[in-house]
Amino acid sequence: MNIIRTGRRLACSNAISQLVGRSLALACGLWVLTAGAPAQTLSVLYTFTNGVDGALSAGLMQDTSGDFYGTTVNGGTNGWGSIYQMSRSGTLTPLRSFKGRVDGGGPYAALAQGTNGLFYGMAQVAGTNGYGAIFQVSSNGSFTSLYSFHALLGANLTNVDGATPKYALTLGTNGNFYGTAPQGGTNGQGTVFEVTHQGEVTVLYSFSNSVDGAAPSGPLLQFTNGLLYGTSIGGGSNGHGTVFQVTTAGNVTAIYSFTNGIDGGAPQAGVIDGQDGYLYGTCKIGGANGTGTVFRITPGGNLTPLYSFGPSTNYPDLEWHPYNADGIAPRTLILGTDGNFYGVAYYGGQNGSGTIFQLTPGGVFTVLYAFNFDQSSGTNSDGANPIGLLQATDGSFYGTAYEGGAAGGGTFFRLGLPPQFTLQPASESVGLNSNAAFTVSASGALSCQWQFGTNDIVDATSYTLSLTNVQISDAGFYEAIVTNVNGATTSAVVTLSITNVPLSFATDAGAAQYNSGQFTLTLTNLTGQGTLVIEASSDLQQWTPIFTNSPAYGTLPFIDADAGAYATRFYRAVTP
């Protein structure tokens, strides 16, 4: 929300008044609120070269120390992909180049950190049997192969454990990891499995391409009820994928089957915890325009479509490069620290190379960034087809683009947003000589400055502003401005009102003036206590309201343009 200050609305104060000679008037400003997307800047921190660093950047995570770790599907010394460490400034350190049959290849999934501080991941292909592997790696690149998935056999391509794992492992509350494989298993339709830190794998469930689903997609989520939730890209009672629930003992229930209608179809990124009792996710197809959806679902399976991506058009000279206003085939969805949802769409946007978007809990959708695309060269500067997205501890969003960039091997980027308020201040009304406090909190903020009126308050740089022994001069408008490297955001404007302060008219020389039939007065001691009413009388017995003003602070000039019509006139100011 951008706030444009066009003036201050004066709000008024207390009761009782004084009598004095004549007149009062006020020109009063307003606050105008305009909704809009926060300013943002995308910075490419690293471009993959298809050398030892890798190419086709995929999974991304941030460890407990704040460093980033990621994988690439191709490249590395041996061409089988790589694992790297990345600093926030974009310095890449190669940790591992995969070797194919020896240890795996094509790692697409993000790493997961175990309770021992080490990282665990999965290679999508190769390994001893050629169908993927589970591995362990340390922050200094020490690598251990833990498990190789069995080969697929027969016409139905079955095995005992699953094959070609594509999505990140999930650390469970019991200390073990849970994961999915989109192929293999006893029915050839994928599996859910549990794996220990030592690499001992237990298959919990094999999908059947029936009502349970087929080809589980995306990482699992262990919800607050202790159950695991995931999505399958196919199967279900309608054939367009499911949201499923699985116990740690391996009992699977499909709680929703997609129809490829307004609800969407082919969910590809799992579900996340919205921290409001609901699960949230995306579908890569379906919705009102067939280009994907964002949905909300209860743990029991009551699904609500939240957003349908817009219709698409193909670039005329490209076989598959669709573009639209907001994105196509959404993938990753995360919950930001500001309470909004953020995600990426793999295709689409105005340049056809994907988007980063924001969706508020109220359903307001905003494209934060559209990746560029050069039709003539087939490359771009910032990347194309974003996959990974996370919000780091500094409040900025970091992610990976699978392709594009100057070398065509993908990019590592930062999307900087100004701070977002997660707690706004609240107005207060206290007695004279009492204490008051205003508090804010904001995600991604590096500094805070409180203002009184439009002026900075000296040394008021904490997120709580404490005022002691408040006086009349303290009554008025307060706001906080939080900043980071991407800009500043201003909080809601709040008021401090002080009760039981008598109103008065100014009595200094020149405060009351009569000129050309108009009488001018200045009212003082206004502390925002209530609506101000100016009343007039000719005999001090009958009083008539002649002016009403909203609660005000400080001083208020009043002009009685009708004063010349009376031989004698008295004035008083009251608050109802």
N, C-alpha and C positions, 0 to 999 in steps of 0.2 A: 504494500500500500504506500504510494507516494503522497506526502502531505505538502500541499502548496499553501504557504502562508500568505493570505491577502489582507490580513489585519487581525486584531484581537477583539473578541467579543467581550465587552465589559460586563461583568456580572455583579450584582449588587449585594448589599449587606443588610444590616441590622434593623432593628426597630427604631424607636423613638427619635424624635427630631428636635430641631430648634426652630423657633420663629425668627424670621428676619424679613427683610424687605421684599424682594421680588425675584424671580425668574430662573430657569434652568433648561438646557437642551443638550443633546448628545449626538455625535456622529460615531457610529459604532461599526467595527469591522467584523468579519466572520472567519471561520476556518472552513476551507473547501477541501474535501477529501476526494481524490481521484484514484481509482483502482488501476493497477498496471503491474507488469512483470518487473521484478527487481533487476537492476542493471547487472550484466554479467560479462565476463571476459574469458574466452577459451585460449589457453596457452599450450602449444605443443612443446612438451618438455623433452621428448625423445622420439626419433624416427628410426624404426627398425630397418636394418640394411640387408638382411638375409645372409649375414656373415656369422661370426661367432655369437653375436647377440641374438640371432634368430629372425624369424619372419612369421607373419600372421599371428600377431599378439592376441592372446585369448584371456585366460583366467587371471584375476588380480585380487590380492588381499593385502591388508595391513596388519602387521603383527603387534603384539602388546607393547613393543618398544617404539612403535611409530614408523618403522621401515616398511616399504612395499616389496612384495614378492609376486612374481608373475611367471607365466609360461608362454611359450610360442609353439605353434603347431609344426612349423617348418624351420629350416635353417639350423644354426648351431654348427659346430665343427663337422658333424657327420651327416647333416641334413635331416635328422630325425626330430628336430625341435630342441628347445632349451628351457632351462629355469634361470631366472635372473633376479637380482636384487636391485631396487631402484630407490634413489633418494628423492626427497621432495623437490629438489632442484633439477632432477632429470639426469643424474649421474648413474649409469648402468654398470653393474658388476656381474659378469656371467658366473653362474654357479655350477651349471651342469649342461653338457651337450649329450643328448641321448644317443644310444648306439644300436637301436633297433632290437634285434633278437636278444641281445645281452641284457637290456634293462627296460625296453619299451620304446615307444615313439609317438609322435603326434599328441603331446599332452594339451588338451583343451581345457580341462577343469582347473579351477583355482585351487591353490593349496589350502590346507586347513591346519591350524596349529593345535598340537596335542597338549595334554596336561604336563608333559615333560619338556615343553618348550620347543620341540622339534616340529618340522612340517611334514605333512602327509599329503600325498597326491596320487593321481592315477594317470597313466599313459593310455591313450585311446586305442593304440594298435601296437603291434610287435610284442615284445616280451618273449619268453621261452617258447610259448605255443602260438604266438602270432596274433593273439586277440586281446591284448591289453595287459596292464600290470599295475600293481600298487607299490608305491615306493615311499621311502623316508629320506628327508634331506635336512641338513642343519644350515644355519645362517652362514657358515663358512664354506658350504658346498660339499660337506661330507655326505656321501650318498650310499643308501642301502636298498637293494631290491628286496621286497617283502613277499610278493605274491604274483604269480602269473595266471591269468584266467585260461581255462581249458579251451581247446580247439572246438569249433562248431562242426557237428557231424550230421550226416543224413540229409534227406530232402527238407526237413523242417529246421535244419540248422540249430540243433539243440546241444546242450552240454549240461554239466552239473551245477555251474555257478554263475553263468552270465558271460557277456562279451562286450567289447568296445565301450568301456565306461567313459562317459563324456562329461559328467557334472561332478562338482566338488563333494567331498565327504563332509558329513555333519558330525560334530562332536556331541555325543549324547551325555545325559546327566550321569550315566554310569561309568563314564570315562572311555568308553569304546566309541568307534566311529560307525556311522550308518551311511550306506550309499546305494546307488542304483546302477544297473547296466541295462541299456536299451535292447540288447539282443541276448540270445542264448537262454539258459535255464531249461527246465525239463519240457517246456512247451514251445521254446524258441521265441518267446515274446518278451523276454527281459526278466530281470530279477531285482529284489531288494535283499541286501545282505548286511551283515554286521562284521566288523573287522577290528581286532585288537591292535594295540600299539606294536605288537610283535608280528603282526601280519597273519594271524589266524582268522580265517574267513568262515562264517556260518551263513548259509543261504536261508533267509527267512521266508521268502515267497517267490514263486515263479508265476508270472502272468500268463493268462490263457487266451487273450484277445476276445474275451467274452465280456460280461458286465463289469468285470474287474478292471479292464483296460489292457493296453498293450504298449510296449516301448516307453517305460517310465522316463520322464524328461525333467531335468532340473534337479537341484539338490533337495534333499528332504528337510523338513522343519520339525523339530520337536517342540510341540506347543506346551502351554502352561498346564494342560491336563495330562502331560506325560506321553501322549500319543504322538506318533510320527505322521506327518501329512506330506503328500506329494502329488504330482500330476503325471498323467500318461498322455502321450501325444496322439495315441490311437485307442481303438477299442471302446468299451463302454456300451451301454444299451443302444446308443445312437451312432456308434462308430466314429465319433469325432473327439475322443479323448475323455479323460475323467479327472476329477479330484478324488484322491483315495486317502484312506486312513489306515494305518498299520500299527499294530501293537508291537512292542519289543519282542513278543513271543512269535510274531509272524502272522497274525490274523489280519487279513486285508478286507476292507469294506470300501467300495466305491460310493462316496457320499454324493457325487454329482456326475452326471453324464452330459457332456456338451452336445448341442444340436447343430452347431455351425450356423445358428440363427443370430438373433440379437445378443445372445449370451456369449457367442464366440465359438472357437473350435481349435483343436491342436495346441493346447497350452504347452509351452516349451521352457518355462523358467521356474517351475515350482511355485510355492506360495510363501508369503512372509507374514509375520505377526504384526498386525496393525496396532497392537498394544491398547486396543479398545474392545477386546473380546472377539474381533473378527479376523479372518484371514483375507489376504489380498493377493491378486495375481494378474497375469496377462495371458491373452490368447493371441497366437500369431495370425490367425485368420478369423473369419466370421465378423459379427457385429453388423451394424446397419449397412456398411459398405464393403464388407468382405476383407477388410484390411487389418482387422485385429481389434481387441477390446482390452479394457481394464475392468476387473470384476472384484466384488467383495462376496465372501461366503462365510456363513456361520460354521462352527465346528461340526454341526449336525447336518450341513448340506443345503441350507437355504441360500441360494445365490442371487445376487443383485448386480446386473450390469451397471457400471459406473460411467464408462466412456467408450464410444465407438470412434475409431480413427476414420479419417475422411476418405472420399473416393480418390482413386489414383488414375494417372495417365502415364503411358510409357513414352520415353524420349523416342522420336521417330526413327533414329538411326541406330538404336541399340536394341538388342533382343530382349534384355531384361534389366531395365534400370528405371523402375517406376518412381514417380514423384507425386507429391501432393502437399497439402498445407501443413500437416502435423506429424506424419510418420506412417510407416507400414511395418507390420510384423514386429510388434514390441517384444522385448526380451526382459532384461533385468528390471526389477522393481525394488526400490528400497524405501524405507521410512526415514525421512530427514529428522534432524534434531529439532526442527521448527514445527514438527507435526504434519508437514506436507509429504506427499509421495513424490519420488523422483524416479525416472526410468529412461531407458533408451529404446529407440525403434531402429531396427537393423537396416531398413530401407526407407525410402520416402523422404519427406521434407521437400522444401522448395528446390533443392539441388539433387535429390534422388539418392543421397548417400547416407541417410539416416539422421536422426534427431536425438536431442536430449530434451526431456520434458518434465514439467511439474504438474501435479494434480493435487488440488486442495481437498481436504475431507468433505467440503461442500460441493465438490464436483467441478470447480473452475480449472480448466486446462490451459496451460501456457507452454508454448515451445520456447525453451531457453536457448537452444542453439541448433542450427541446421548445418551439417557438414557440407563442405564444398565439393564440387566435381567439375573437372575439365573434360568435356566431351571429346575434344580433339586429341588429348594425350592419354586419357584414361587414368590420370593421376590427380592428386590435389596436394595441398600443403598441410592440411589438418587431419587427414585420415578419412576413412569411409567405413561404413558398417560397424558402428560401435557395439561392443559386447559387454565389457565389464564396466561397472560403475559402483563407487563406494564413496561415503562421506568420511573423510579423514578426521583425525583429532584436531586439526586446525580449522575445521569447519568448511573447508573447500571440498569440492567433489573431484575425484580423480577417476580416470577410466582408461580403457584401451579401445582403439579402433582396430578391427581385424585386418583391414586392408587399407590401401591408400597411403597418403604421405608421399614425400618426395621420392622415396625408393620403392613404394608399392607394397612394403612389408608390414604396414600398420604403424600406429603411433601410440604413445603414452601421453595423456593430456591432463590438464587441470582446468576445471571450470570454476572460476572464482565468482562467488556471490557476496554482496554486502551482507553484514550480519542480519539475522532475522530474529525478531523478538519472540521469545517463548513465554514471557510473562510481562504484561503491560502494567504500568503503575496505575494506582487507583486514587481518586480524589479523597481528600480528608477534610473533616470539619472538627476543629478542636477549640477549646477555650483559650482565652488570652493567658499568656505565661505557661501554657502547657507545652508538651512535646509532640512532634509529628515525624512521620517517616514515609518515604516513597521507595519502592523496590522494583527493579526490573531484572530480567535475565534474557540473554540473547545467545543464540548459537552462532559460532564463528566470530564472535566479537573479540578484539584485541585490546580495546580501550573504551572507556565510558566517560562522558562529560555531561554533568547536569547544568541546565540553564534555568534562570529565573527571568521571566519575560523572554527576551531574545539575547540575554547576556549570560556569559559563562559565570558560574559560581566558583570562586577561587577554591582550589583543593577539593572540589566535589567530584571525584573521579572513581569512586567505588560504585557498585551496582545498587547500593542502598544509600539514599540521601537522608541523613538524620538531622532534624531541626529541633533545637532545644530552646525553651523559654520564648516561644514565638510571640512576636509583637505585631502591631497593625501593619508595619512595613513589610512583614513576611507574607502577608496575604496576597494571593495572585496566582499566576500561571507558571507551572513547572513542566519540564520535559527533559528526557535523556537522549543523548546522541551517542550511539555506539558505532565504532569504526573498525575496519580491518583494511588489508592492503587493497581490497576491491572497492571500497567506498564506505559511505556512512548511511545510517538509517536512523530516522528520528522517531521517537516513541509517540504514543498518544499524549496529548496535552491534558494535564490534570490540574486541579485547583486546590489550593489550601484556603479554606474559609475559617474565619475566627468568629466565634459566637460572643454574644453579650457585649458588643462594642457599640456605644451610642453614636449615632450619626450626628454630624454637625455641619453647618455652613461655614465657609472660610470667612474670617473677620479681619483679615489684614487689609491694608489700604488698597483701594481699588478692586476689592473682591466683589462688591456689589455695585453695579452700575446701571444707571437708567439713561437711555439715549433713544430719541426719536420714537417714543412710545413703546420701547422694548426694555425689559428689565432682565439683567444677567446676574446669575448667582453661580457659585461653585460649591458643590457638596463635597465634603471630605470624610475621612475615616471609613471608606467603603471596604468591607472585608468579605464580600461574597456571601453574605448571610441569608439573603432572600430577595424576592422581587421588590424593587424600589418604586414607591408611589409618591409623587409630589402632589400635595393638596393645597388649595388656596381658599382664603376666606376674607370677607370684608368686615366681619364683626367679631371674629374669634369664637363664634358660636357654631355657625354652619360652615362645614368644610366640604369642598368639592374636588374630587380627583381631576387633575388636568394633565398629568403625564405619568406614564408607567414605563419602567425600564427593567430588563432582566438583571439578575444579580451582577454587581459590578465591583471593581477593585480600585483602590486609590482615590482619585478625584473624578468628579463628574460635573461638567458645565451644563447649566440649564438656562434657556432663554424663554421668557414669557412674552410672546409677541403681542398679547392682548392687554398687557399691563396698562397702556395708556387709556384704556376705556374705564378705568376705575380710579376714583379719587384716593382710595386707600385700599391696599391689598397686603395680606399676610400669607406667608408660606410655611409649610412644614413638610418634612420628609419622613415617611413611615415604611415599615416592612410589615406585610400582613402576618 
